[in-house]
Amino acid sequence: MFSVVTAPDCPPPPRVEYGLIVGEYQRVYRQHSQVTYACHEMYKIKGNGVIRCIDGHWSELPTCLKPCQIPTRIDAWHNIEHIEGSLLKHGDTTYVYCKHGFRSYTDQSYQHYGVGKCNDGEITYPLCK
């Protein structure tokens, strides 16, 4: 007599901060079931947006990377006059303009503006000096 071994079901899929499950929520998630995640507006998904039920466990979860809010007031030590835009997605860049008399220095040149970049809710600013 042969016995059939079945893989255990998975628990309900975990929550992803700033994310949501796309499609219908199920009561039971069997072996090889898939769940698709999406991030809230302006958040960017990192990793695979689809997880799978494998032997009673879920594959690696994605994360949702935060957008960057451009500040209305910039600290004086940055010597920044103006930053274009108000909200950036993770990985997006924007022009950052130095105050009069200051320049943004890069490896190749210096000019009156530089590039700022959003990294999971934090903006990196060029150095205006």
C-alpha positions in Angstrom: 0.0 0.0 0.0 1.3 3.4 -0.9 0.8 6.6 1.1 0.6 10.0 -0.5 2.5 12.8 1.3 1.0 16.2 0.7 2.7 19.4 1.4 1.2 21.5 4.2 -0.9 24.6 3.4 0.6 28.1 4.0 -0.8 30.5 6.6 -2.4 33.7 5.3 0.2 35.8 3.5 2.0 38.4 5.6 1.4 42.1 5.4 3.9 44.3 3.6 4.3 47.7 5.1 2.9 50.3 2.6 1.8 47.4 0.4 -1.4 45.5 -0.5 -2.4 42.2 -1.9 -3.6 42.3 -5.5 -6.6 40.0 -6.2 -8.8 38.0 -4.0 -7.8 37.0 -0.5 -8.3 33.2 0.0 -9.1 31.2 3.1 -6.7 28.5 2.2 -3.3 28.7 0.4 -2.2 25.4 -0.9 1.3 24.3 -2.1 2.4 26.4 -5.1 -0.3 29.1 -4.5 0.8 32.6 -5.5 0.1 36.0 -4.0 0.9 39.2 -5.8 1.7 42.4 -3.9 1.7 46.0 -5.1 2.9 49.1 -3.2 0.8 52.2 -2.3 1.0 55.1 -4.7 4.5 56.7 -4.9 6.1 53.7 -3.2 8.4 51.5 -5.2 8.5 47.7 -4.9 11.8 46.0 -4.1 12.1 42.3 -4.8 9.7 40.0 -6.5 6.1 41.2 -6.2 4.9 37.6 -6.4 5.4 35.2 -3.4 4.7 31.4 -3.5 3.6 28.8 -1.0 6.4 26.2 -0.7 6.1 23.4 1.9 3.9 25.5 4.2 6.1 28.6 4.0 6.0 31.7 1.9 8.9 32.7 -0.3 10.8 35.9 0.3 8.5 39.0 0.7 9.0 42.2 -1.2 9.3 45.5 0.5 7.9 48.9 -0.5 10.5 51.7 -0.6 9.4 55.1 0.6 9.1 58.2 -1.5 11.0 61.4 -0.5 9.2 64.6 0.5 11.1 67.6 -0.8 11.5 70.0 2.2 10.0 73.5 1.9 12.9 74.8 4.1 16.4 73.7 3.6 19.1 73.8 6.3 21.5 76.7 5.7 24.6 74.4 5.8 23.5 72.8 2.4 23.8 76.3 0.7 20.9 75.3 -1.5 18.6 77.8 -3.0 15.9 75.7 -4.6 15.0 72.0 -5.2 12.6 71.1 -8.1 9.5 69.1 -7.3 7.7 68.2 -4.1 7.7 64.4 -4.0 10.1 61.8 -5.5 9.8 58.0 -5.8 12.7 55.9 -4.6 15.5 56.1 -7.2 14.3 59.3 -8.8 16.5 62.3 -9.1 15.8 66.1 -9.2 17.8 69.3 -9.8 19.1 71.1 -6.8 20.1 74.7 -7.3 22.9 76.3 -5.2 22.6 79.7 -3.6 24.1 82.6 -5.4 27.9 82.4 -5.3 28.0 78.7 -4.6 28.7 75.8 -6.9 27.9 72.1 -6.9 31.1 70.0 -7.3 31.2 66.6 -9.0 34.1 64.5 -10.2 34.1 66.2 -13.6 33.0 69.8 -13.1 31.3 72.4 -11.0 28.1 74.3 -11.8 25.3 76.2 -10.1 23.1 73.1 -9.8 23.5 69.5 -8.8 21.4 66.4 -8.6 19.6 65.1 -5.6 18.5 61.5 -5.3 15.7 59.7 -3.3 16.8 56.6 -1.4 14.0 54.9 0.6 12.6 58.2 2.0 15.9 60.0 2.4 17.3 62.6 -0.1 21.0 62.8 -0.8 22.0 66.4 -1.7 24.9 67.7 -3.8 27.5 69.7 -2.0 27.2 73.4 -2.8 30.4 75.2 -1.7 
